[in-house]
């Protein structure tokens, strides 16, 4: 039987939302209800050295239902949304062999889109090319990389956030690797998955969400966030550690800011990231939004979608 037909009536529930909204607890409750597993789509919880600053579920929570893609690779490993698309889909289809429903939960926008819509077939970047371009960036700064992109792909140059060094650098890598403009490879055409996808968005009133974020940062500090960041300081140049909650402490360790300012920035940048997530998710008209406390309404909606 064709794989797409075999999985046609299987259902992937995607529970998404901004940082601090309350996805973890509800994802476990829903997984228990449907007697299924949780696929984590958090691009930072996947790193085994990052626990406190990424709000990895507790040992008790992880033991309640099976979780995948949590603390499985090192901050020194290269990993991206294309790899996640391949690996997560393989795991989802494996789980569908034994259950009708699988739950995916998280807030990493690109990871969620990778599974739900697919990512265009972008070539793997050769390590030698990545090292070469990274060296050019480190020696010449972002302006040099911007100018390279403007020459290689003027269309994408007009579309990309030119202050986002990682995006600009990646686009140049792809242009060089593929030998064609990056924009020519981006079709943005959703891929057929062969199973039903239901997206549930969680949100709270702004002040309620921001208060939860601030309180969560305070709890992370009590749990030892600064010490965790100090242990990761030797790896601060790894892409995984360009992350709220760590990069602020690295600036403190470098003497650029004081401790109070580091804490203030972690809270501010966490709130900013939540706004960015919500802005991204609101572009998707297929997401149905709920307050995290509306469990019965969510279950009722899911049942209606799966009838």
Buried (B, 14 or more C-beta within 10 A) or exposed (E): EEEEEBBEEBBBBBBBBBBBBBBBEBBBBBBEBBEBBBBBBBBBBBBBBBBBBBBBBEEEBBEBBEBBBBBBBBBEBEBBBBBBBEBBBEBBBEBBEEEEBBBBBBBBBBBBBBBBBBBBEBBEBEEEBBEEBBEBBEEEEBEEBBEBBBEBBEEBBEEBEBEEBEBBBBBBBBBBBBEEBBBBBBEEEEBEBBBBBBBBBBBBEEEEBBEBBBEBBEEBBEBBBBEBBBEBEEBBEBEBBEBBBBBBBBBBBEEEBEEEEBBBBBBBBBBEBBEEBBEBBEEBEEBBBBBBEBBEEBBEBBEEBBE
